[in-house]
Amino acid sequence: MSILFETTGGVALVTIDRPEVRNALDFDASDELVATWRRFNDDPDLRVAVLTGAGDKAFCSGADMRGVGEFYRNLGPTERLRRSEQQPGLGGLTRNMRIEKPIIAAINGACLAGGLELALSCDIRLAADTASFGLPEVTHGLIPGAGGTQRLPRLVGPSVALDMIMSGRRLDAEEALRVGLVSRVVDAADLLEQATELAGLVAANAPLAVQAARAAVLRGLDLPLEEGLRLEQLLAEPVRQSEDAQEGPRAFLDKRKPVFKGR
């Protein structure tokens, strides 16, 4: 098994366990990750996931070019396009997979090429102070083909994104924080603890509210403000009618922690 899956309460810890190749994903590992995300998404007891890489050298260095690169070189352009339109992308999250729950990336080292594209597909990114980030595809005669050209400029703006994409240069953790690529930089020894602590905070909240708020943000990014505000209300109304929406104020008045059931 190349993907480790552990659960504690409502939190799933997903680890890419291929440190000998800097956690690069071959087809088997990518397929395992796809199955893992489906398992996470379908389990009503799991509310948030943390994704990280084994060891302290790399989060994920992208596709394992020894197998994946050769496979795609042997496909014709029509077949490559068909696969890109119908099958989950690298690691599942990058294309053709809809996950309804939040995922936190705990970036513990090099986060490169498809590995960065995988991290960009997560909702929140925490980085170790030893982490580095880059999309070096153009240095190999390729372009970022797992969402990098689309997600990175939406996150950091076109100027920074083009700087990274066209030069292939790496950012260290502090620069990644400065441009908004990650939300927090922590000591490497504390990364997983802080990521799981954050996941625990998310998991403790009302799951329907978390999922609706997440959907409102992500789906509203490409909408004009007025349409986004309408979307917000459309997503908020079912939450207002939920049992959890009654439990929250009741627990507040009773001065106790709410018990949210996701209904």
C-alpha positions, 0 to 999 in steps of 0.5 A: 500500500502506498497510501496510509489512511488513519482516523481519529474521531471525525478526522482522517489522516491521509499519508502518501507513503513513498518516501524513497521517490519523494512521494511521487505518485505512480498509477497505483498510488494515484488510484489508491488515493482516488479510492481513499478520497471516495472512502473519506467522502462517503463516510458520514463519520468523517468530517475533515481530512489532512493530507501529508507525505511520509518522511521529512523530505517531500510532501509530493514531487508529482507524478512518478515519471518512470511510469506515468511519463512513459504511459502518456508518451505512448498514448495518442492526443485523442486518448490523452484528451479523453482520459483528461475529460473522463477520469480523475486527475493525479491523486484524484483531487486535481480533476473530475472528482467532487469532494464535499468535505474540507481537506487540509494539506500539511506540506512537510517538504518539497511540493513540486509539479503535480504535488503542488497541483495536488496541494492547490486542490486542497482547501487549506495549506499549512507548510513546514518552514523547510517546505519548498514549492514549484511548478518546474514542468516547463523545464522539462518541455511540458506545462502544469497539466493537473490544474496548476495553470488554473488554480495557482493564478486564482490563488496568488494572482496571474503575475506571481503565477506566471513568474512561477510557471514560466520560470520553473523557479521554487519558492521557499516557505516564507515566500509562499506565505507572503504571496498567499500560497499557504496560510501558515508556516510552522516549525517542521516538528510541529506541522502535523500537530498543528494541522490535526489541531486545525482539523479538529477545530473544523471537525467540531463544528456543524458539518452541514454548516462547514460544507455549505460555507465551503461550497459558498466560497468555492462556487462563488469565486467565479461569480459576480458579487450579486450572484455570489450573495444569492448563492450564499442564501441558497446554500444557507437556507437548508442549513438554517432548517437543520437540527444542528442549527437548533442545537447550536443556539441551545447549547450556547444558552445552556453554556455547554458544547454543542453536539452536532449530528450533521442533520 
